[in-house]
Amino acid sequence: MKFSIRISLICFCWGILCQPVITSAQVTIREFLKSAVDDPELRSYDARLEYLKKKPYQLSPLQKLEFRTKNNQLDPDRQDFALRLNPANPWEIKSNRNYFEGYQSLLTLERDFAWKEALLQRYLLIIELLYDTEMKILIEEDQKLTESLIAIMDKQQYSDFFDGEDFIKLKLRQMDQMAEWEETSFEISNQVSKIVAHYPNASQRTVAWTYNQVISIKQLEKVVDSLARLDEASATEQYHQQMITQANQEYKLEKSNINLGFLQTEYEPYRTEQDRTPWSISLGVTIPVVNPNKGDMTKKKLEVIEAEHELEETKAELTAEKKILHDEIKSLINRHQALAAKVEELKAGGFSKTLATMKDSNPAAMVQFNSNIMKLSVIMLKLKENIMLKYIEFLESTDRLQHRPLVNYLSASLEEIQ
């Protein structure tokens, strides 16, 4: 009996130890960003690229093969047979191959843009969750201050410090804080649901990220300054450059879409009776005095001109946008740093020390002081969220989000995502 109980206990303990760790593990930001590669839109591009890898567009050197027959002079004994070969235009074969190779390059860039969009959505979800989580912490701290202030005023009901109107306002404020807490909790739950929708593997795991896990404002500033100094063509510029190349290839393809001619062998069996060779060969060569594709060629040339102007416009827009976003980030960081310095000054300043040392002062004054400091902390948090959003917008505008090797730009160490 004791032996069976011991066996059961061992099995029970082993069962607990063997429970999947994934049920209690936390989803990492890196893991969530990595899931962007499984976005459904990317599968469409992958399928098309995989199909083009088989080179189904490769033209045959033989354009057309015809079997011909004719009756000579309506004589049933004088039947002629011929085999006509139409060779493919070698310039058309080359242009066709170059066109589809360029098309693959365009598809690859478009796939990267779809990947960038998937990454952008995930970055925005992360930042929103970080903000809501931090806001909930601040609301909870403010609730504690309000509770302390209410407790103090309860004890002061029969003293000169007590003010009935202030007490009522404080109770109403407490109710507002409860509503804010519930609203923020709902927003956190909503953000987690969106994250799970983008990454189903997170459904049985914890999604809880804080600002302590991500890049600091100082590190973020260094990254932005470093990227702002880079002078290299972005993926958007490469895409427009490839559009020019592609339009040129289409122009060449239309230009070379001309039949070169034919090679024909004929067999006339009745000639053997005349002691003559029954075989003969004929050759025809097309002389393109006038190209019949001039209309299509003109359309493609117009597309080349349009693509060239779009590239110049894109370069100017990206340069201007890069500078504007960089300046906005620097301005927001300066405001955040100035406010942080002001808060530290207030906390360590003479007024704070005076309130702490005054024996006969109203004890509620120190709590109210901390409550006002909390309001400044909320403003700092909103500034931080704006900085993070502008940071991601800067990375998206400069095509760094999908740049290889893929980097977790919310990581303090800028870890690579394999």
CORDACOR-V765231 format. One record per pair of residues at least 6 apart in sequence whose ideal C-beta (glycine too) atoms are under 7 Angstrom apart, sorted by the first residue. I is the first residue (numbers start at 1). J is the second residue. If there is no record, write none. Layout:
I:J ; I:J
//
This chain:
22:204 ; 22:205 ; 23:204 ; 25:205 ; 26:205 ; 26:206 ; 26:208 ; 27:202 ; 27:205 ; 27:206 ; 27:207 ; 29:126 ; 29:209 ; 29:213 ; 29:408 ; 29:410 ; 30:408 ; 30:411 ; 30:415 ; 30:417 ; 32:122 ; 32:126 ; 32:195 ; 32:199 ; 33:119 ; 33:122 ; 33:408 ; 33:417 ; 34:417 ; 35:198 ; 35:199 ; 36:115 ; 36:118 ; 36:119 ; 36:122 ; 37:115 ; 39:118 ; 41:114 ; 42:111 ; 42:114 ; 42:115 ; 45:107 ; 45:110 ; 45:111 ; 45:114 ; 48:107 ; 49:104 ; 49:107 ; 49:108 ; 52:100 ; 52:104 ; 57:96 ; 57:100 ; 58:97 ; 59:88 ; 59:92 ; 59:93 ; 59:96 ; 60:88 ; 61:87 ; 61:88 ; 62:85 ; 62:87 ; 62:88 ; 63:86 ; 63:87 ; 63:88 ; 64:86 ; 65:85 ; 66:84 ; 67:83 ; 68:82 ; 68:84 ; 69:79 ; 69:80 ; 69:81 ; 70:80 ; 71:78 ; 71:79 ; 72:78 ; 72:80 ; 77:270 ; 78:270 ; 80:266 ; 80:268 ; 81:267 ; 82:264 ; 82:265 ; 82:266 ; 83:264 ; 83:265 ; 84:262 ; 84:264 ; 85:262 ; 85:263 ; 86:259 ; 86:262 ; 87:260 ; 89:256 ; 89:258 ; 89:260 ; 91:256 ; 92:253 ; 92:256 ; 92:257 ; 95:249 ; 95:252 ; 95:253 ; 95:256 ; 96:253 ; 98:249 ; 99:249 ; 99:250 ; 99:253 ; 102:242 ; 102:245 ; 102:246 ; 102:249 ; 103:246 ; 105:242 ; 106:242 ; 106:246 ; 109:235 ; 109:238 ; 109:239 ; 109:242 ; 112:235 ; 112:402 ; 115:402 ; 116:396 ; 116:399 ; 116:401 ; 116:402 ; 119:401 ; 119:402 ; 120:392 ; 120:396 ; 120:401 ; 121:198 ; 122:198 ; 123:392 ; 124:392 ; 125:191 ; 125:194 ; 125:195 ; 125:198 ; 126:209 ; 126:410 ; 127:385 ; 127:388 ; 127:389 ; 127:392 ; 128:191 ; 129:188 ; 129:191 ; 129:209 ; 130:209 ; 130:210 ; 130:211 ; 130:214 ; 131:381 ; 131:385 ; 132:184 ; 132:187 ; 132:188 ; 132:191 ; 133:188 ; 133:209 ; 133:210 ; 134:211 ; 134:381 ; 135:184 ; 135:381 ; 136:181 ; 136:184 ; 136:185 ; 136:188 ; 138:374 ; 138:377 ; 138:378 ; 138:381 ; 139:177 ; 139:180 ; 139:181 ; 139:184 ; 140:181 ; 141:374 ; 142:177 ; 142:371 ; 142:374 ; 143:177 ; 143:181 ; 145:367 ; 145:370 ; 145:371 ; 145:374 ; 146:170 ; 146:173 ; 146:174 ; 146:177 ; 148:367 ; 149:170 ; 149:364 ; 149:367 ; 149:368 ; 150:170 ; 150:171 ; 150:174 ; 152:363 ; 152:364 ; 152:367 ; 153:162 ; 153:167 ; 153:170 ; 153:364 ; 156:162 ; 161:362 ; 161:364 ; 192:207 ; 195:202 ; 195:207 ; 196:202 ; 196:203 ; 214:410 ; 215:410 ; 215:411 ; 215:412 ; 216:412 ; 217:333 ; 217:336 ; 217:384 ; 217:387 ; 219:412 ; 220:387 ; 220:391 ; 221:333 ; 224:326 ; 224:329 ; 224:391 ; 224:394 ; 227:398 ; 227:400 ; 228:322 ; 228:326 ; 234:318 ; 234:398 ; 234:399 ; 235:399 ; 236:314 ; 236:318 ; 236:399 ; 237:311 ; 237:314 ; 237:315 ; 237:318 ; 240:307 ; 240:310 ; 240:311 ; 240:314 ; 241:311 ; 243:307 ; 244:304 ; 244:307 ; 244:308 ; 244:311 ; 247:300 ; 247:303 ; 247:304 ; 247:307 ; 248:304 ; 250:300 ; 251:297 ; 251:300 ; 251:301 ; 251:304 ; 254:293 ; 254:296 ; 254:297 ; 254:300 ; 255:291 ; 255:293 ; 255:297 ; 257:293 ; 258:286 ; 258:288 ; 258:291 ; 259:286 ; 260:285 ; 260:286 ; 261:284 ; 261:285 ; 261:286 ; 262:284 ; 263:283 ; 264:282 ; 265:279 ; 265:281 ; 266:280 ; 266:282 ; 267:278 ; 267:279 ; 268:278 ; 269:278 ; 271:277 ; 271:278 ; 272:278 ; 318:397 ; 321:397 ; 322:397 ; 322:398 ; 325:390 ; 325:393 ; 325:394 ; 325:397 ; 326:394 ; 328:390 ; 329:387 ; 329:390 ; 329:391 ; 329:394 ; 332:383 ; 332:386 ; 332:387 ; 332:390 ; 333:387 ; 335:383 ; 336:380 ; 336:383 ; 336:384 ; 336:387 ; 339:376 ; 339:379 ; 339:380 ; 339:383 ; 340:380 ; 343:373 ; 343:376 ; 343:377 ; 346:352 ; 346:373 ; 347:373 ; 352:369 ; 355:361 ; 355:365 ; 355:366 ; 355:369 ; 356:366 ; 395:401 ; 395:409 ; 405:416 ; 406:416 ; 406:417 ; 407:414 ; 407:416 ; 407:417 ; 408:414 ; 408:415 ; 408:417
//
